[in-house]
Amino acid sequence: MPVSGANKSSQTSNLLHRNMHRHYPVITHGKGIYLYDEDGKAYIDGCSGAMVANIGHGVEEVAEAMYQQAKTLSFTHSSRFTSRPTIELAERIRTLTPGDINHVFFVSGGSEATESAIKLARTFFLETEGMDTTRWKVISRLHSYHGGTLGAVAVTGHIPRRRKYEPMLVQFPLIAPAYCYRCTLGLTHPECDLACARELEKAIVENDPKTIAAFIAEPIVGAAAGAVPPPDGYFERIRQICDQYGVLFIADEVMTGFGRTGEIFAMNHWDIVPDIIACAKGMGAGYAPLGAVALSDKIADALVAGSGQFSHGFTYSGNPLACAAGLAVLDFLQKHDLVRNARDMGNVLFEELEILKDNPIVGDIRGRGLFAGIELVRDKTSKECFAPSLSVAERVTQECVQRGLVVYPGTGMVEGTTGDQFIVGPPLTITRDEISEIVARLDAALEAAAGQLL
Ligand SMILES: Cc1ncc(COP(=O)(O)O)c(C=O)c1O
């Protein structure tokens, strides 16, 4: 709906929406995997918002924990004080993170986690090499998403999310993605010998290793490309290259962390320990804005032995109320064994999604656990994309919404202009029957869309 004087009576005309030409239903409440709008329509939240509502909606225990915390202590500033929920949540996360990742810095979301991770990488080299260290660049990958703040956009490789802000971005090196369905290097796995991982070494050498602070990657690419997992051996090679050149490896687990892929952190699928893990989303599960960077002993020790200063922070870093919510979310996750459920139900989801392969516009189905990406094409054999003007990802998503199912659309992962995909990522509480219901609605929506498009 256009914003104009004529529409001033609209209930939300003073709210700046992401898309001012669109109507946004008002959601009044949620329970389990369902959301309900003001008109009484029920939607299955098939993407947990944006892979956030991992324990489902309306969990009483989390609400109760937040109520108790809010009336006891809702805020302290992290420049002067800390609080028990903050300390306890850091300790709980330490028990979940792999290897020597034993330290936690809290933030309020994924973009803040990315910003903190890249500043932390720079800080590590300032502490270990001195103020005149030349290490500051962060290498990232094409078709990636690391957040909406300008530092995070600077390491984001998803071209449509960069385009409008390009003049405002620090230019960091971008390398090829690990995207086998459409290898940007024109190669095939395994004959390629992981050329996309070797691109990292090329970029480090070409830029001068002494200028590179870190490499950042999503274990399984989320919003920018639609749940794209790497080929076998990819992250093993990445870890080895980072070690060889003394470059820190940042795993952006904002979407994948806290069980989404069937492991508490997706890097555990390959037994790879990064130097820094960025996380958010499922950590607060939508109950509170909460994120963190978890870091290795090596980095924390360098800080302690050096200036002791991480010159960075946000007003809500380590907020007691958000941390109390995070603790209650973790309690729920563990009490109901939801990481295992994500693994088991993930297998069911991928089995059931097989049926979609008969649909003429379904080009690829990929992902892991309860994180499935479906890429849409005009032609399965040539992998030809639909014209962007057809808004195919959006059209399919709308067909789903009409059937009471919400999925997460994305575009532009083919040369930054074309490409349509969507992600299915329901709450980790999902049952077998609920998965069947999601897939039935998806099947019907895709059939309707294919009928209109071909
Ligand atoms: C991998 C990844 N990193 C960072 C972000 C940014 O998180 P937020 O929107 O919480 O700032 C996102 C959000 O989708 C993400 O998927």
The ligand as an SDF file (V2000), in Angstrom:
LIG
                    3D

 16 16  0  0  0  0  0  0  0  0999 V2000
   24.2220  -16.0820    9.0400 C   0  0  0  0  0  0  0  0  0  0  0  0
   23.6610  -14.7940    9.5430 C   0  0  0  0  0  0  0  0  0  0  0  0
   24.4870  -13.9050   10.1240 N   0  0  0  0  0  0  0  0  0  0  0  0
   24.0300  -12.7330   10.6170 C   0  0  0  0  0  0  0  0  0  0  0  0
   22.6990  -12.3970   10.5120 C   0  0  0  0  0  0  0  0  0  0  0  0
   22.1900  -11.0860   11.0650 C   0  0  0  0  0  0  0  0  0  0  0  0
   21.4350  -11.3300   12.2020 O   0  0  0  0  0  0  0  0  0  0  0  0
   20.4200  -10.2270   12.7920 P   0  0  0  0  0  0  0  0  0  0  0  0
   19.3610  -10.0540   11.7660 O   0  0  0  0  0  0  0  0  0  0  0  0
   19.9630  -10.8390   14.0730 O   0  0  0  0  0  0  0  0  0  0  0  0
   21.1970   -8.9810   13.0140 O   0  0  0  0  0  0  0  0  0  0  0  0
   21.8150  -13.2930    9.9210 C   0  0  0  0  0  0  0  0  0  0  0  0
   20.3710  -12.9640    9.7890 C   0  0  0  0  0  0  0  0  0  0  0  0
   19.6440  -13.5480    9.0450 O   0  0  0  0  0  0  0  0  0  0  0  0
   22.3090  -14.5160    9.4210 C   0  0  0  0  0  0  0  0  0  0  0  0
   21.5010  -15.4090    8.8380 O   0  0  0  0  0  0  0  0  0  0  0  0
  1  2  1  0
  2  3  1  0
  2 15  2  0
  3  4  2  0
  4  5  1  0
  5  6  1  0
  5 12  2  0
  6  7  1  0
  7  8  1  0
  8  9  2  0
  8 10  1  0
  8 11  1  0
 12 13  1  0
 12 15  1  0
 13 14  2  0
 15 16  1  0
M  END
$$$$
